[in-house]
Amino acid sequence: MSPDGGGALKPLEPKGRPNAEGEMTGRGPTGPLDGAGKSSLTLPTVPPSAHHHDLRRSQPARWSRLFGSRQTPHMPEGHTVHRLAARLKQTLGGGPVEATSPQGRFELGATLIDGEEIVSSQAWGKYLFVKWTGGQILHVHLGLIGKFRNRGADPGEPRDSIRLRLRNDTACWDLTGPTRCEIITAPERRLIESKLGADPLRTRHDVTSARARFERSTKPVGAILLDQTVIAGLGNIYRAEILFLCGIHPNRPSKDLTNDDFDAVWSESGRLLKIGVRTGRIITTDPDEIGRPRSRMRSSDTLYVYHREHCRRCGSNIGTVVLGGRPIQFCPQCQPR
């Protein structure tokens, strides 16, 4: 296969098996099968109450497990990776790039691209592909805690936690904590991309295939939206906000959505992701409702239901269910069952 962190060889095929619908179950090393490819545990709809606030104080670990925590890190969603891809090409393109692995786990891979120039830098959902003049392709998935930070022209001495450092005379990017960081071939890239669903941010996307997956799936729509083999790039925040804006209950079976419902989900996905690319933030609220432009919104202004106790629009208590292995918030009033 290809050099990855530590020089180990890892297969790209997911570890799982197809279910009755032909969808893969289990966890795969490339990520799109994680969570949403597994059976979803559905909890009863439980709006916050005095009892639940007591639970949050007395048993914070249990509260976090069931309903999520504001302190829990969030996996970067598609807009972050698309924005990153553009910035890498903008700041490192046009000349040779110095590549090193201060941590040592990606030393072989860094050697293969050291001194090369970037040909293209593209994202598909949460997956980053950087092609180099020598034909190598750097494949990165940030996972839950991964960061790719621009340190500027004078970054100082690297920390030993840096998996990969890319540097030229004007910019320096440090990669830490990725789920995947490897050099792959063009056929391996095609294999990864063949398992990914339609990306609303890409010029070419197979929305017909995504629609067909919805039509034949009995999974709750709140679970299928996390499945990266259906729609690539959506995460826990976007799925909650998209379903709210479309007025769809997250427990509704995907196959029960009408064509208009699916069109609304797809349209909102693209609209919100594009706002995210433009602003660098997940902002789903309407500036007219908030009373200020997106550029001036506080963090508390940006969402309707995600990690809120009351619906921003109607004031109802927020409900929570666990779908795709993660809690999702919704408004029982605005998103009736």
matplotlib code that plots the C-alpha trace (Angstrom):
import matplotlib.pyplot as plt

x = [0.0, 1.4, 3.6, 1.6, 2.5, 5.2, 5.8, 3.2, 1.2, -2.6, -5.3, -7.8, -10.7, -13.1, -13.6, -17.3, -19.9, -22.9, -26.3, -29.6, -29.6, -26.1, -24.7, -21.5, -21.7, -18.8, -15.9, -13.7, -10.1, -11.0, -13.8, -17.0, -18.5, -18.0, -21.0, -23.8, -23.0, -23.9, -27.2, -28.6, -29.6, -32.7, -33.5, -37.0, -37.5, -36.6, -36.8, -34.6, -36.2, -35.2, -34.5, -32.1, -30.3, -29.8, -28.4, -26.0, -24.7, -24.7, -23.6, -21.8, -20.2, -23.6, -25.1, -22.3, -22.7, -26.4, -26.9, -23.5, -21.3, -20.4, -16.8, -16.7, -14.5, -16.4, -15.0, -14.3, -17.1, -16.9, -16.6, -13.5, -11.7, -12.7, -11.5, -8.3, -7.7, -8.0, -5.7, -3.0, -2.9, -3.1, -0.2, 2.1, 1.5, 3.8, 7.1, 8.9, 7.6, 9.7, 8.1, 9.2, 7.8, 9.0, 7.1, 8.8, 5.7, 5.4, 9.1, 9.0, 5.9, 7.4, 10.6, 8.6, 7.1, 9.9, 11.0, 8.0, 5.4, 1.6, -0.3, -3.8, -5.4, -8.9, -11.5, -14.2, -16.4, -14.0, -11.2, -8.2, -6.2, -3.0, -1.3, 2.4, 4.5, 6.1, 2.6, 2.3, -1.0, -1.1, -4.3, -5.4, -8.5, -8.5, -10.8, -12.1, -9.0, -6.9, -5.7, -3.9, -2.7, -1.0, 1.9, 3.0, 6.4, 8.2, 6.7, 9.6, 10.9, 8.4, 6.8, 7.2, 3.5, 3.5, 2.9, 3.7, 5.1, 4.7, 6.7, 7.9, 9.3, 5.9, 3.8, 4.1, 1.4, 1.5, -0.6, -1.4, -3.6, -5.0, -6.9, -5.2, -2.0, -0.5, 0.9, -1.3, -1.5, -4.1, -5.8, -6.0, -7.5, -10.1, -10.9, -11.5, -13.5, -15.7, -16.9, -17.9, -21.3, -22.2, -20.5, -22.7, -19.6, -18.1, -18.9, -19.7, -21.8, -24.0, -27.1, -29.2, -27.3, -27.9, -31.6, -31.8, -30.0, -32.6, -35.5, -34.5, -33.2, -35.2, -32.7, -33.8, -32.9, -30.9, -28.6, -28.3, -27.1, -24.0, -23.3, -20.4, -21.2, -24.6, -23.8, -20.2, -19.2, -22.1, -21.4, -23.3, -23.9, -25.0, -27.4, -29.3, -29.6, -30.5, -33.3, -34.6, -34.6, -36.4, -38.9, -38.1, -38.0, -34.6, -36.4, -38.4, -37.4, -35.4, -37.5, -40.6, -39.2, -40.9, -38.9, -39.5, -38.2, -35.0, -34.6, -34.9, -32.2, -29.8, -30.4, -29.9, -26.8, -25.2, -26.3, -25.0, -21.7, -21.0, -21.6, -19.2, -16.5, -17.0, -17.1, -14.9, -17.8, -20.9, -23.7, -27.2, -29.3, -30.8, -29.1, -32.6, -33.7, -30.6, -30.5, -26.8, -24.8, -23.0, -19.6, -20.8, -22.6, -21.5, -21.1, -24.4, -26.2, -25.2, -27.5, -31.2, -31.2, -27.7, -26.6, -29.4, -32.0, -34.8, -35.7, -34.5, -37.6, -40.5, -39.0, -40.0, -37.8, -35.3, -35.5, -32.5, -32.2, -29.1, -28.8, -25.7, -24.1, -24.3, -26.9, -28.9, -31.1, -34.4, -37.5, -40.6, -42.8, -41.0, -40.1, -43.2, -43.0]
y = [0.0, 3.4, 5.0, 6.2, 7.4, 5.2, 3.6, 0.8, -0.6, -0.3, -1.8, 0.7, -1.8, -1.3, -4.0, -4.9, -6.7, -5.6, -5.6, -6.4, -3.1, -3.5, -1.0, -1.7, -2.2, -2.0, 0.5, 1.2, 2.6, 5.3, 6.6, 6.9, 3.8, 5.0, 5.5, 5.8, 2.4, 0.8, 0.1, 3.2, 3.2, 5.4, 6.8, 8.1, 11.8, 13.6, 17.3, 19.0, 19.3, 20.0, 16.3, 16.3, 19.5, 17.7, 14.7, 17.0, 18.2, 15.0, 12.6, 14.7, 11.6, 10.0, 13.3, 13.7, 10.1, 10.5, 14.1, 15.4, 17.9, 21.4, 20.6, 17.5, 18.2, 18.1, 16.4, 19.0, 19.0, 19.4, 23.1, 23.1, 20.6, 22.5, 25.7, 24.0, 22.6, 26.1, 27.7, 25.1, 25.7, 29.5, 29.7, 26.8, 26.7, 28.0, 26.6, 23.8, 22.8, 21.6, 18.5, 17.1, 14.9, 16.3, 13.5, 10.9, 8.9, 10.2, 10.4, 8.2, 9.9, 13.4, 12.3, 11.4, 14.9, 17.0, 19.6, 18.9, 21.4, 21.2, 20.5, 20.5, 20.5, 19.2, 18.0, 15.4, 15.6, 15.4, 13.9, 16.0, 15.1, 17.1, 16.1, 16.8, 17.2, 13.8, 12.2, 11.5, 12.2, 13.2, 11.9, 13.3, 12.8, 15.0, 12.7, 14.0, 15.9, 16.5, 20.1, 21.5, 25.0, 27.8, 29.0, 31.8, 32.5, 32.2, 29.2, 28.6, 25.2, 22.4, 20.4, 16.6, 16.2, 17.5, 14.6, 16.7, 20.2, 21.8, 25.0, 27.5, 31.1, 32.6, 30.0, 26.9, 24.4, 21.9, 18.8, 17.2, 14.4, 13.2, 9.9, 9.3, 10.8, 8.8, 8.9, 7.1, 6.4, 7.5, 4.1, 4.2, 7.7, 6.5, 3.6, 5.9, 8.4, 5.5, 4.8, 8.4, 9.9, 13.1, 16.2, 19.3, 21.5, 19.7, 20.8, 17.2, 15.2, 12.2, 13.5, 10.8, 8.1, 9.9, 10.2, 6.5, 5.6, 7.6, 6.0, 2.4, 2.9, 2.3, 4.1, 7.3, 10.3, 11.6, 8.5, 8.5, 12.1, 11.0, 8.2, 9.6, 7.1, 8.8, 12.6, 13.4, 16.3, 16.5, 16.0, 16.2, 19.9, 20.3, 17.3, 18.7, 22.2, 21.0, 18.8, 21.7, 24.1, 21.4, 20.7, 17.0, 14.8, 13.0, 9.7, 9.7, 6.8, 8.0, 6.1, 8.1, 11.4, 12.9, 14.2, 17.7, 16.7, 15.3, 18.3, 20.6, 18.5, 18.6, 22.3, 23.3, 21.1, 23.0, 26.4, 26.0, 24.3, 27.2, 29.7, 27.7, 27.9, 31.6, 32.5, 29.7, 29.0, 26.9, 29.5, 28.3, 31.2, 33.9, 37.3, 38.9, 36.8, 37.5, 41.2, 41.3, 40.2, 36.8, 38.6, 40.1, 37.1, 35.7, 32.0, 31.9, 33.4, 30.9, 27.8, 27.0, 23.7, 22.1, 22.0, 24.4, 23.9, 25.7, 26.2, 29.5, 30.0, 28.8, 28.5, 24.8, 22.5, 20.7, 16.9, 14.6, 11.1, 9.1, 8.2, 7.0, 6.6, 10.3, 12.5, 14.8, 17.7, 18.7, 20.8, 18.6, 21.6, 22.7, 19.1, 17.0, 13.2]
z = [0.0, 1.0, 3.6, 6.6, 10.0, 11.3, 7.9, 8.6, 5.8, 6.2, 3.9, 2.6, 2.6, 5.4, 8.0, 7.8, 5.9, 3.8, 5.4, 3.7, 2.0, 0.6, 3.0, 4.9, 8.6, 11.0, 11.2, 8.3, 8.3, 5.8, 8.0, 5.9, 7.5, 11.1, 13.2, 10.6, 9.1, 12.4, 14.0, 15.7, 19.3, 19.7, 23.1, 24.0, 23.2, 26.4, 26.7, 29.2, 32.6, 36.2, 36.6, 33.7, 34.9, 38.2, 36.2, 34.4, 37.7, 39.7, 36.9, 34.2, 32.5, 32.0, 30.8, 28.3, 27.1, 26.5, 25.5, 24.5, 26.1, 25.2, 26.0, 23.7, 20.7, 17.4, 14.3, 11.6, 9.1, 5.3, 5.1, 7.3, 5.0, 1.8, 3.2, 4.3, 0.8, -0.7, 1.8, 1.4, -2.4, -1.9, 0.7, -0.4, -4.2, -6.8, -5.5, -3.7, -0.3, 2.6, 4.2, 7.6, 10.3, 13.7, 15.4, 13.3, 12.6, 9.0, 8.2, 5.2, 3.7, 4.3, 2.5, -0.6, -1.0, 0.4, -2.2, -4.5, -5.6, -5.0, -8.2, -6.6, -3.2, -3.0, -0.5, -0.8, 2.3, 5.3, 3.2, 2.0, -1.1, -2.0, -5.3, -5.8, -8.9, -8.4, -8.6, -4.9, -3.2, 0.4, 2.0, 5.3, 7.5, 10.6, 12.6, 15.9, 17.2, 14.2, 13.3, 10.3, 11.4, 9.6, 11.7, 9.4, 8.0, 11.4, 13.2, 15.6, 16.6, 16.0, 18.8, 18.8, 18.4, 14.8, 12.4, 9.3, 8.7, 5.3, 4.8, 2.3, 2.7, 3.6, 5.3, 7.6, 8.2, 11.1, 11.1, 14.5, 15.7, 12.3, 12.0, 8.6, 7.2, 4.3, 0.8, -1.6, -5.3, -7.8, -7.8, -4.0, -4.1, -6.6, -4.3, -1.3, -3.3, -4.7, -1.2, -0.5, -1.1, -2.9, -1.6, -1.9, -2.2, -5.2, -8.7, -9.7, -7.3, -7.7, -6.0, -7.8, -6.0, -2.7, -3.4, -4.2, -0.9, 1.0, -0.9, 0.0, 3.5, 6.7, 8.8, 10.6, 8.5, 11.5, 11.2, 7.4, 7.4, 9.3, 6.7, 4.6, 1.9, 1.3, 1.7, 2.4, 4.6, 7.1, 10.8, 14.0, 14.0, 10.4, 10.5, 13.5, 12.0, 8.5, 9.8, 11.9, 9.0, 6.9, 9.7, 9.6, 12.8, 13.0, 13.8, 10.6, 8.3, 5.3, 2.8, 4.0, 2.9, -0.1, -3.1, -1.8, 1.6, 0.1, -2.2, 0.9, 2.8, -0.2, -0.8, 2.9, 3.1, 0.2, 1.3, 4.9, 3.9, 1.5, 4.3, 6.4, 3.7, 3.3, 7.0, 8.5, 11.0, 11.2, 11.0, 10.3, 11.7, 9.6, 10.2, 10.1, 13.0, 15.0, 14.3, 13.1, 10.1, 10.2, 10.6, 13.9, 15.3, 18.7, 19.2, 21.0, 17.9, 15.3, 15.8, 16.2, 18.2, 18.5, 22.1, 23.1, 25.8, 24.0, 20.4, 19.2, 17.1, 19.2, 22.7, 23.2, 25.2, 23.0, 22.7, 22.2, 20.6, 19.9, 16.2, 14.3, 17.7, 18.6, 20.2, 18.0, 19.2, 17.7, 18.4, 19.0, 18.0, 14.8, 13.8, 14.6, 14.4]

ax = plt.figure().add_subplot(projection="3d")
ax.plot(x, y, z, "-o")
ax.set_aspect("equal")
plt.show()
